[in-house]
């Protein structure tokens, strides 16, 4: 179950909160290869807002830029399954900071974090650090440069970090790959030659034939009978 701070629960009960979205992108600098971070939010002006770091769970203050930079974020379903969530983020095509993020930086597979901040309409401040609602990576970027009297924009299609859990490992079971992890691990040292070993089993000498399981033999027999 999701746990919310008492300040947010109290303000929600009084029905006096205003929600805003915060977007944090960690892209790659095309020149240096180093990570570059930039933040946007769905309101006006630039703010230094506290958010909860989804990796450490601690409060951090990050700069976010507004004034129409972040137009909309698809609804984010809160689920407890291992299903990969896909969302779209729409941003301004004419903002210089957005242009820098999607053109000057390499956003392919860039890290994306989306937070939901709840503001008090009286003090106009966050009642608690913004909560993380989505963590993932940029899968696709669509930049539309419009003609006269047409709409343009930037759309980021993002996949949640759950895809990393479902990603297959391309590594092979070999002595070389195992020793890359630990030079003293010799578990797979005989993998390439064990199939050629000849062993004695009673009076029989030679390679040991592999036997199919009883279930496999029954299936094969039934197919042959059909």
C-alpha atoms as one frame of an Amber mdcrd trajectory, in Angstrom:
protein
   0.000   0.000   0.000   1.238   3.469  -0.844   2.114   5.575   2.199   1.593
   9.350   2.035   2.956  11.933   4.479   0.542  13.105   7.157   0.666  16.667
   5.777  -0.668  15.467   2.420  -3.343  13.266   4.025  -4.542  16.171   6.156
  -4.690  18.561   3.189  -6.465  15.951   1.048  -9.106  15.544   3.731  -9.723
  19.302   3.683  -9.905  19.279  -0.156  -7.558  22.244  -0.508  -4.705  21.063
  -2.703  -3.537  21.959  -6.212  -1.624  19.257  -8.121   1.331  19.914 -10.413
   3.569  17.530 -12.356   7.371  17.604 -12.283   9.527  15.982 -14.980  13.222
  15.140 -14.534  15.262  13.949 -17.545  18.832  12.631 -17.405  20.131  12.605
 -21.003  23.620  12.207 -22.497  25.768  15.074 -23.696  26.585  14.328 -27.335
  30.009  15.993 -27.097  31.336  14.719 -23.777  29.208  11.605 -23.244  28.479
  12.755 -19.691  24.941  12.754 -18.211  23.020  16.029 -18.339  19.988  16.654
 -16.117  17.136  19.055 -16.792  13.774  19.528 -15.071  10.389  20.874 -16.169
   7.079  21.408 -14.393   3.495  22.134 -15.403   3.237  25.713 -14.173   4.773
  29.146 -14.669   8.327  30.231 -13.902  11.343  28.428 -12.523  11.324  26.833
  -9.055  13.617  24.842  -6.818  11.274  22.121  -5.601  11.886  19.299  -3.100
  11.191  15.813  -4.461  11.702  12.310  -3.135  14.553  10.589  -4.959  13.059
   7.260  -6.160  16.454   5.525  -5.857  17.406   6.596  -2.334  14.061   7.614
  -0.834  15.598  10.839   0.476  14.439  14.416  -0.094  16.408  16.367  -2.717
  15.898  19.854  -4.120  16.014  20.146  -7.902  15.501  23.069 -10.330  12.440
  22.880 -12.595  11.504  25.209 -15.461   7.926  26.103 -16.347   6.039  28.670
 -18.456   4.469  26.114 -20.785   7.449  23.755 -21.136   5.552  20.699 -19.845
   2.149  20.593 -21.518   0.691  17.268 -20.393   1.473  13.791 -19.070  -0.626
  10.714 -19.766  -2.482   9.284 -16.753  -0.125   6.982 -14.857  -1.829   3.808
 -13.594  -0.635   2.737 -10.161  -0.400  -1.050 -10.368   1.299  -3.760  -8.315
   2.068  -6.104 -11.207   5.247  -6.609 -13.261   3.612  -5.170 -16.386   5.620
  -2.531 -18.272   3.800   0.813 -18.299   4.020   3.112 -21.338   3.163   6.800
 -21.178   3.502   9.855 -23.414   4.812  13.241 -22.316   3.924  16.311 -24.394
   6.213  19.333 -24.286   6.545  22.718 -25.968   8.372  22.680 -29.296   9.371
  26.354 -29.159  10.925  26.507 -25.686  14.725  26.825 -25.768  15.314  24.513
 -22.792  13.116  21.819 -24.327  14.995  22.206 -27.608  18.287  21.802 -25.769
  17.074  18.687 -23.975  15.753  16.852 -27.052  18.113  18.151 -29.776  21.446
  19.076 -28.179  21.367  16.111 -25.785  20.902  12.456 -26.721  17.594  11.426
 -25.146  17.498   7.866 -26.498  17.021   5.659 -23.429  17.389   8.758 -21.260
  16.278   8.331 -17.665  12.875   9.835 -16.876  11.319  10.555 -13.479   7.850
  12.053 -13.012   6.704  13.475  -9.676   3.346  14.739  -8.445   3.521  17.778
  -6.187   0.599  19.017  -4.112   0.481  22.758  -3.397  -1.455  24.635  -0.772
  -3.529  27.348  -2.530  -3.099  29.545   0.547   0.701  29.497   0.940   1.419
  28.491  -2.698   4.084  26.076  -1.490   4.378  22.298  -1.522   2.831  20.736
   1.562   5.404  17.917   1.282   8.163  16.862  -1.154   6.746  15.771  -4.515
   6.110  12.007  -4.686   7.572   9.896  -7.533   4.853   8.439  -9.776   6.860
   7.103 -12.723  10.457   6.023 -13.293  11.535   4.803 -16.712  13.361   5.482
 -19.956  12.657   7.357 -23.198  11.798   4.876 -25.941  10.829   7.283 -28.726
  10.983  11.008 -29.485   8.657  12.731 -31.961   9.492  16.359 -32.788   6.911
  18.080 -34.978   7.897  21.368 -36.627   4.610  22.896 -37.762   3.773  24.912
 -40.812   1.897  28.205 -40.512  -1.314  27.939 -38.432  -0.533  24.330 -37.472
   0.298  22.775 -34.116   3.748  21.436 -33.282   5.322  19.897 -30.252   7.609
  17.308 -28.702   6.242  13.940 -27.594   8.337  11.573 -25.489   7.127   7.977
 -25.379   8.496   6.375 -22.225   8.544   2.839 -20.812   8.700   2.138 -17.090
  11.838   0.734 -15.440  10.050  -2.625 -15.083  11.385  -3.463 -18.546  14.857
  -3.881 -16.998  13.590  -6.772 -14.873  12.149  -8.497 -17.939  15.235  -7.952
 -20.105  17.018 -11.192 -21.089  20.712 -11.695 -20.392  22.728 -12.118 -23.628
  25.700 -13.583 -21.753  26.630 -17.222 -22.369  27.570 -19.883 -19.854  31.283
 -20.195 -20.506  34.496 -20.232 -18.548  35.578 -16.900 -20.065  32.382 -15.044
 -19.133  32.367 -16.523 -15.626  35.941 -15.416 -14.962  35.042 -11.861 -15.983
  32.902 -11.774 -12.845  35.466 -13.538 -10.670  38.915 -14.620 -11.958  39.000
 -17.463  -9.390  35.588 -18.912 -10.320  36.280 -22.085 -12.341  32.740 -23.493
 -12.274  32.486 -23.578 -16.094  36.103 -24.489 -16.869  35.142 -27.871 -18.433
  31.956 -26.753 -20.235  33.515 -26.921 -23.719  35.028 -30.440 -23.312  32.760
 -32.285 -20.897  30.705 -33.658 -23.782  33.734 -35.614 -25.042  34.612 -37.270
 -21.757  34.532 -41.089 -21.689  33.554 -42.732 -18.419  33.240 -46.303 -17.201
  29.825 -47.466 -16.059  29.991 -51.112 -15.071  31.306 -53.044 -18.068  30.432
 -50.360 -20.593  33.039 -47.838 -21.710  32.556 -44.666 -23.751  30.485 -41.528
 -23.782  27.377 -41.425 -21.657  24.312 -41.072 -23.853  21.753 -38.492 -22.808
  18.329 -39.928 -22.121  15.037 -38.220 -22.670  12.708 -37.904 -19.735   9.767
 -40.281 -19.434   7.332 -37.467 -20.247   9.211 -36.619 -23.455   9.241 -40.304
 -24.523   5.501 -40.635 -23.900   4.798 -37.506 -25.952   7.004 -38.723 -28.781
   5.323 -42.166 -28.665   1.831 -40.672 -28.782   2.767 -38.491 -31.770   4.154
 -41.516 -33.602   1.006 -43.539 -32.870  -1.151 -40.749 -34.266
